[in-house]
Amino acid sequence: MTLTIEKTFDWDVFVARYWDRRPVLYKQAGVVPFDEAEVFEAAVLGSRPPHPLAVPGNAQILVERRQQTRPRDYLPELTDRSLGGYERRMADRLRGQRYALVVHRFHSFSHPLWTRAQRFYAGLWERVGQPSHSVGSSMFHGSYEHSPVGVHQDRFATFMFCVRGAKRMRFWAERPWSDPVHTVLDYQPYLASSFVAEVEPGDLLYWPSRYYHVGESGGEAPATSVNVGIPRREHRPYYEIKDLFRGTVPAASAPLFSQDAGPGGRLSGELPAALAGSVDAFMELLSQDRFAARATELALEVRTAGGFWPTQRPAEFRPLGDGTPVRGCAPLLAAPGDGARGYAANGNVSSGAATAQALAVLDRLNAGETVRVGDLPVPQRDEVRHLLQELESFRAVTRTDTD
């Protein structure tokens, strides 16, 4: 099989020819929504260690295939000033050894980067539907010989945006080995059945979830890409259940499914203590109908985040005067129903409910109107002021020039 190369990008053509079908490489098609400077800043924020002796849970740093459990000075710093500065420091620090830095949940560390990606993928959601579960994103940087996990298959359809340096992706349409393993580090015996994509800055590479693949170095110099993964296979209700429980059930971190073998390896017929506690808590919450509110909250998060949540944490509230004009800069959504209810924007849900009168302001902002607290009836002003301040903390409204 050979790789298809396109020079222009169109969502209709992409969906008809390539979506869930086969890989395609878009060469210099002007569709990479990521700025190198923003990628560097997000990499710095996304790799901050929780304390000096630990690598954060969403990041990995490897040196010559060896996973590093302590950050030392291997992680990017603002004092590096750029990806190029980080590369030079690592070259001196490692004396030519190859390294890899991977940062997961990458979009959550840069609101501008997230916003640009959200706008780009809106075109795909219009044609295939927005995913019901979060799209994943990861940054891959380094001079590593090949992907740390070797040849593998994901449950995601992947868009790889090359930001810096040259990368090579190698693909197999079918699993090239017969051994009962999921990944292979030594894949030299299977090269003959593979095909490659050479990717440069400004290129976009797409491949469906069923393809086995491995990333390779395109040279000795480090390279940087941002990968966006859209869930397509093996989606389990477990993911939704975990999200539904999060923040409501103290025992939700316990395994949802487990086997408690009795004497002779037979199942005892009784639930393990941790699972029994979770079930009891679940039944209690069902009796209180508390999951209805949690399900609504999750739906608002996913719908308003454009597939990419979580976003950055809300900012601090700022004082808002009666005469300050405010306009919307992101879609605003209220929970369904009548009366007081919650609202959301950019994947963030309100801390409380607002009355129907206050929520009417959302319609005006969505229509492009400018709103001033002082123009509203006096009884509504304090409530709407809080609503606008919270939406501003969600980065969903902005203040315009005052008169």
C-alpha positions as CSV (number, residue, x, y, z in Angstrom):
1,M,0.0,0.0,0.0
2,T,1.2,3.5,-0.7
3,L,0.4,6.7,1.1
4,T,-1.8,9.3,-0.5
5,I,-0.5,12.9,-0.5
6,E,-2.8,15.9,-0.8
7,K,-1.9,19.6,-1.3
8,T,-5.2,21.1,-0.4
9,F,-7.5,20.4,2.5
10,D,-11.3,20.2,2.4
11,W,-13.4,18.6,5.2
12,D,-16.0,17.2,2.7
13,V,-13.3,15.5,0.6
14,F,-11.5,14.2,3.7
15,V,-14.6,12.6,5.2
16,A,-15.6,11.0,1.9
17,R,-12.2,9.6,1.1
18,Y,-10.2,9.1,4.2
19,W,-12.2,9.3,7.5
20,D,-12.0,5.8,9.1
21,R,-10.6,4.5,5.8
22,R,-6.9,5.1,5.2
23,P,-4.0,7.5,6.0
24,V,-3.4,10.7,4.1
25,L,-0.6,13.3,4.3
26,Y,-1.5,16.9,3.7
27,K,1.7,18.7,2.5
28,Q,1.9,22.4,3.4
29,A,-1.9,22.7,3.1
30,G,-2.1,25.6,5.6
31,V,-4.2,23.7,8.2
32,V,-1.8,23.3,11.2
33,P,-3.6,25.3,13.9
34,F,-0.6,25.4,16.3
35,D,1.9,28.1,16.8
36,E,5.4,27.0,17.8
37,A,5.7,29.6,20.6
38,E,2.4,28.5,22.1
39,V,3.4,24.9,21.9
40,F,6.6,25.6,23.8
41,E,4.7,27.5,26.6
42,A,2.1,24.7,26.9
43,A,4.9,22.2,27.1
44,V,6.4,24.1,30.0
45,L,3.1,24.3,31.9
46,G,2.1,20.8,31.1
47,S,5.3,19.2,32.4
48,R,5.6,21.1,35.8
49,P,6.5,18.5,38.4
50,P,4.2,18.2,41.5
51,H,7.4,18.4,43.6
52,P,11.2,18.4,42.7
53,L,11.5,14.6,42.8
54,A,8.6,13.6,40.6
55,V,7.5,13.7,37.0
56,P,3.9,14.8,36.6
57,G,1.4,12.0,35.9
58,N,0.5,13.4,32.5
59,A,4.1,13.6,31.2
60,Q,6.9,11.1,30.3
61,I,10.6,11.8,29.9
62,L,12.8,9.0,28.4
63,V,16.6,9.0,27.8
64,E,17.8,6.3,25.4
65,R,14.5,4.3,26.0
66,R,14.9,4.5,29.8
67,Q,11.9,6.0,31.6
68,Q,13.0,8.8,34.0
69,T,11.3,8.8,37.3
70,R,12.9,12.0,38.5
71,P,12.8,15.2,36.5
72,R,16.3,16.4,37.3
73,D,16.7,19.2,34.7
74,Y,15.2,17.3,31.8
75,L,12.0,19.2,31.5
76,P,11.5,22.4,29.5
77,E,11.7,25.7,31.4
78,L,10.6,29.2,30.5
79,T,14.3,30.2,30.7
80,D,14.8,28.1,27.6
81,R,12.7,30.7,25.8
82,S,11.8,28.3,22.9
83,L,11.8,24.7,21.8
84,G,15.1,25.5,20.1
85,G,16.6,26.6,23.4
86,Y,15.3,23.5,25.2
87,E,16.9,21.3,22.4
88,R,20.3,23.0,22.8
89,R,20.2,22.6,26.6
90,M,19.2,18.9,26.3
91,A,22.0,18.4,23.8
92,D,24.6,19.7,26.2
93,R,23.0,18.0,29.2
94,L,22.7,14.5,27.6
95,R,25.9,14.8,25.4
96,G,24.2,13.5,22.3
97,Q,22.0,10.8,23.9
98,R,18.5,10.5,22.4
99,Y,15.5,11.6,24.5
100,A,11.7,11.8,24.3
101,L,9.3,14.1,26.1
102,V,5.6,13.3,25.9
103,V,2.9,15.6,27.4
104,H,-0.6,14.3,27.5
105,R,-3.8,16.3,27.9
106,F,-1.8,18.9,26.1
107,H,-4.7,21.3,25.1
108,S,-5.6,21.9,28.7
109,F,-2.4,23.9,29.2
110,S,-3.1,26.6,26.7
111,H,-6.4,28.3,26.1
112,P,-5.4,30.0,22.8
113,L,-4.1,26.7,21.5
114,W,-7.2,24.9,22.6
115,T,-9.5,27.5,21.1
116,R,-7.7,27.2,17.7
117,A,-8.0,23.4,17.7
118,Q,-11.7,23.7,18.7
119,R,-12.4,25.9,15.7
120,F,-10.5,23.7,13.4
121,Y,-12.4,20.5,14.4
122,A,-15.8,22.1,14.4
123,G,-15.7,21.4,10.6
124,L,-15.3,17.7,11.2
125,W,-18.0,17.6,13.9
126,E,-20.5,19.2,11.5
127,R,-20.0,16.2,9.2
128,V,-19.5,13.2,11.5
129,G,-20.9,14.4,14.8
130,Q,-19.1,15.6,17.9
131,P,-17.6,12.8,20.1
132,S,-19.5,12.0,23.2
133,H,-16.3,11.5,25.1
134,S,-13.2,13.7,25.3
135,V,-10.8,14.0,22.4
136,G,-7.2,13.4,23.5
137,S,-4.1,15.4,22.7
138,S,-0.4,14.8,23.3
139,M,2.8,16.6,22.4
140,F,5.7,14.5,21.3
141,H,9.2,16.1,21.3
142,G,12.7,14.7,21.1
143,S,15.4,12.9,19.2
144,Y,14.1,9.4,20.1
145,E,14.9,6.6,17.6
146,H,11.3,5.5,17.5
147,S,8.1,5.7,19.6
148,P,8.8,4.6,23.2
149,V,6.1,1.9,23.0
150,G,7.2,0.6,19.6
151,V,4.7,-0.6,17.0
152,H,1.2,-0.4,18.4
153,Q,-2.5,0.3,17.6
154,D,-4.6,2.9,19.2
155,R,-8.3,3.2,19.8
156,F,-8.1,6.7,18.4
157,A,-8.1,8.1,14.9
158,T,-5.1,10.4,14.9
159,F,-4.2,13.7,13.4
160,M,-0.5,14.5,13.7
161,F,0.5,18.2,13.2
162,C,4.2,18.6,12.7
163,V,5.4,21.8,14.5
164,R,9.2,21.6,14.3
165,G,11.8,19.2,12.8
166,A,11.2,16.2,10.5
167,K,9.3,13.1,11.6
168,R,8.6,9.7,10.0
169,M,5.6,7.6,10.7
170,R,5.6,3.9,9.6
171,F,2.3,2.0,9.1
172,W,0.9,-1.5,8.7
173,A,-2.6,-2.0,7.4
174,E,-2.8,-5.3,9.4
175,R,-0.9,-6.5,12.5
176,P,2.4,-7.7,11.1
177,W,3.2,-10.3,13.8
178,S,1.4,-13.4,15.0
179,D,2.7,-13.5,18.6
180,P,0.0,-12.8,21.2
181,V,1.4,-9.3,22.2
182,H,0.0,-5.8,21.7
183,T,3.3,-4.0,21.0
184,V,6.6,-4.7,19.5
185,L,9.9,-2.8,20.0
186,D,12.0,-4.8,17.6
187,Y,10.1,-4.5,14.3
188,Q,12.9,-4.9,11.8
189,P,11.5,-8.2,10.6
190,Y,8.3,-6.6,9.5
191,L,9.6,-3.5,7.5
192,A,8.8,-5.1,4.1
193,S,5.0,-5.0,4.7
194,S,5.0,-1.3,6.0
195,F,4.8,2.0,4.3
196,V,6.0,5.4,5.6
197,A,5.0,9.1,5.7
198,E,7.7,11.7,5.8
199,V,6.3,14.7,7.8
200,E,7.8,18.2,7.9
201,P,6.7,21.4,9.7
202,G,3.4,22.6,8.4
203,D,2.2,19.1,7.4
204,L,-0.8,17.3,8.7
205,L,-0.9,13.5,8.8
206,Y,-4.1,11.5,9.5
207,W,-4.4,7.8,10.1
208,P,-7.5,5.6,11.2
209,S,-7.5,3.8,14.5
210,R,-7.1,0.3,12.9
211,Y,-3.6,1.0,11.5
212,Y,-0.6,-0.3,13.4
213,H,2.1,2.4,13.5
214,V,5.3,3.6,15.0
215,G,6.9,7.1,15.0
216,E,10.6,7.3,13.9
217,S,13.2,10.0,13.9
218,G,13.5,11.8,10.6
219,G,17.2,12.6,11.4
220,E,19.4,13.3,14.4
221,A,17.8,16.7,15.2
222,P,14.8,16.7,17.6
223,A,11.3,17.1,16.3
224,T,8.0,18.2,17.8
225,S,4.4,17.3,16.9
226,V,1.0,17.6,18.5
227,N,-1.2,14.6,18.1
228,V,-5.0,14.8,18.4
229,G,-6.8,11.5,19.0
230,I,-10.5,10.9,18.4
231,P,-12.0,7.8,20.1
232,R,-13.2,5.4,17.4
233,R,-12.7,1.8,18.7
234,E,-13.2,-0.2,21.9
235,H,-15.1,2.6,23.6
236,R,-16.3,1.2,26.9
237,P,-19.1,2.4,29.1
238,Y,-16.5,2.3,31.9
239,Y,-15.2,5.7,30.7
240,E,-18.7,7.4,31.1
241,I,-19.4,5.6,34.4
242,K,-16.1,6.8,35.8
243,D,-16.9,10.4,34.8
244,L,-20.3,10.1,36.2
245,F,-19.0,8.9,39.6
246,R,-16.1,11.4,39.7
247,G,-16.7,13.9,42.5
248,T,-19.9,12.2,43.8
249,V,-18.9,8.8,45.2
250,P,-16.0,8.6,47.7
251,A,-15.3,5.0,46.7
252,A,-15.2,5.7,43.0
253,S,-11.5,5.1,42.8
254,A,-12.1,1.5,43.6
255,P,-12.2,-1.0,40.7
256,L,-15.6,-1.1,39.1
257,F,-15.2,-4.8,38.2
258,S,-13.1,-7.3,39.9
259,Q,-13.1,-11.0,40.8
260,D,-12.7,-12.2,44.4
261,A,-11.6,-15.9,44.1
262,G,-12.4,-18.1,47.0
263,P,-10.8,-21.4,48.1
264,G,-9.7,-23.5,45.2
265,G,-9.9,-20.5,42.8
266,R,-13.7,-20.4,42.7
267,L,-15.6,-17.2,42.9
268,S,-17.1,-16.6,46.3
269,G,-20.3,-15.2,45.0
270,E,-19.9,-12.2,47.2
271,L,-18.8,-8.7,46.2
272,P,-15.3,-7.5,47.3
273,A,-15.6,-5.0,50.1
274,A,-14.4,-2.1,48.0
275,L,-16.9,-2.8,45.2
276,A,-19.7,-3.4,47.7
277,G,-19.1,0.0,49.2
278,S,-19.3,1.6,45.7
279,V,-22.6,-0.2,44.9
280,D,-24.1,0.9,48.3
281,A,-23.0,4.5,47.6
282,F,-24.4,4.3,44.1
283,M,-27.8,3.0,45.3
284,E,-27.9,5.8,47.9
285,L,-27.3,8.4,45.2
286,L,-29.9,6.9,42.9
287,S,-32.5,7.2,45.7
288,Q,-31.6,10.9,46.0
289,D,-31.7,11.3,42.2
290,R,-28.3,13.1,42.4
291,F,-27.0,11.6,39.2
292,A,-29.5,13.5,37.1
293,A,-27.7,16.7,38.0
294,R,-24.3,15.2,37.5
295,A,-25.3,13.8,34.0
296,T,-26.5,17.3,33.0
297,E,-23.3,18.8,34.2
298,L,-21.2,16.4,32.1
299,A,-23.4,17.0,29.1
300,L,-22.9,20.7,29.4
301,E,-19.1,20.3,29.8
302,V,-18.7,18.1,26.7
303,R,-21.1,20.1,24.5
304,T,-19.6,23.5,25.2
305,A,-15.9,22.3,25.0
306,G,-16.1,21.4,21.4
307,G,-14.8,17.9,22.1
308,F,-11.6,19.1,23.9
309,W,-12.1,19.1,27.6
310,P,-10.8,19.7,30.2
311,T,-9.7,23.2,29.5
312,Q,-7.6,25.5,31.7
313,R,-9.0,26.2,35.1
314,P,-11.3,29.2,35.4
315,A,-9.6,32.5,36.1
316,E,-10.2,34.7,39.2
317,F,-13.3,36.9,39.2
318,R,-12.7,40.6,38.4
319,P,-14.8,43.5,39.6
320,L,-17.4,44.5,36.9
321,G,-18.9,48.0,36.9
322,D,-22.4,48.8,35.8
323,G,-21.2,50.7,32.7
324,T,-18.7,48.2,31.4
325,P,-19.8,46.7,28.1
326,V,-19.4,42.9,27.7
327,R,-19.8,40.7,24.7
328,G,-19.6,37.0,24.1
329,C,-16.6,35.3,22.5
330,A,-17.6,31.6,22.8
331,P,-20.9,29.7,22.6
332,L,-22.9,29.9,25.9
333,L,-25.4,27.2,26.9
334,A,-27.9,26.8,29.7
335,A,-29.1,23.5,31.1
336,P,-32.5,22.4,29.7
337,G,-35.7,23.1,31.7
338,D,-37.5,26.0,33.2
339,G,-36.7,28.2,36.1
340,A,-33.3,28.4,37.8
341,R,-30.7,26.2,36.3
342,G,-27.0,26.0,35.5
343,Y,-25.1,27.2,32.4
344,A,-21.7,26.5,30.8
345,A,-19.1,27.7,28.3
346,N,-15.7,26.4,27.1
347,G,-16.2,23.1,29.0
348,N,-16.8,24.9,32.4
349,V,-20.1,24.6,34.3
350,S,-21.5,27.3,36.6
351,S,-21.0,27.0,40.3
352,G,-24.7,27.5,40.9
353,A,-28.1,28.0,39.2
354,A,-29.3,31.3,37.6
355,T,-32.9,32.4,37.2
356,A,-34.6,32.4,33.9
357,Q,-34.5,36.2,33.8
358,A,-30.7,36.2,34.2
359,L,-30.2,33.4,31.7
360,A,-32.0,35.5,29.1
361,V,-28.7,37.4,28.9
362,L,-27.1,34.3,27.4
363,D,-29.4,34.6,24.4
364,R,-28.4,38.2,23.9
365,L,-24.7,37.4,24.1
366,N,-25.0,34.5,21.7
367,A,-26.8,36.8,19.3
368,G,-23.7,39.1,19.3
369,E,-25.2,41.9,21.5
370,T,-23.2,43.9,24.0
371,V,-24.5,43.8,27.5
372,R,-24.1,46.3,30.4
373,V,-25.2,45.5,33.9
374,G,-26.4,49.1,34.4
375,D,-28.9,48.7,31.5
376,L,-30.8,45.9,33.3
377,P,-33.6,46.2,35.8
378,V,-32.2,46.8,39.3
379,P,-33.4,43.5,40.8
380,Q,-31.4,41.5,38.1
381,R,-28.1,43.4,38.3
382,D,-26.3,41.6,41.0
383,E,-27.3,38.2,39.7
384,V,-26.3,39.1,36.1
385,R,-23.1,40.7,37.3
386,H,-22.1,37.4,38.9
387,L,-23.1,35.5,35.8
388,L,-21.0,37.7,33.6
389,Q,-18.0,37.6,36.0
390,E,-18.2,33.8,36.0
391,L,-18.4,33.6,32.2
392,E,-15.4,35.9,32.0
393,S,-13.5,33.5,34.3
394,F,-14.4,30.8,31.7
395,R,-12.9,33.0,29.0
396,A,-16.3,33.0,27.3
397,V,-17.0,36.8,27.4
398,T,-14.8,39.8,27.0
399,R,-15.0,43.4,27.9
400,T,-15.1,45.9,25.1
401,D,-13.8,49.5,25.0
402,T,-15.8,51.7,27.4
403,D,-17.5,54.8,26.2
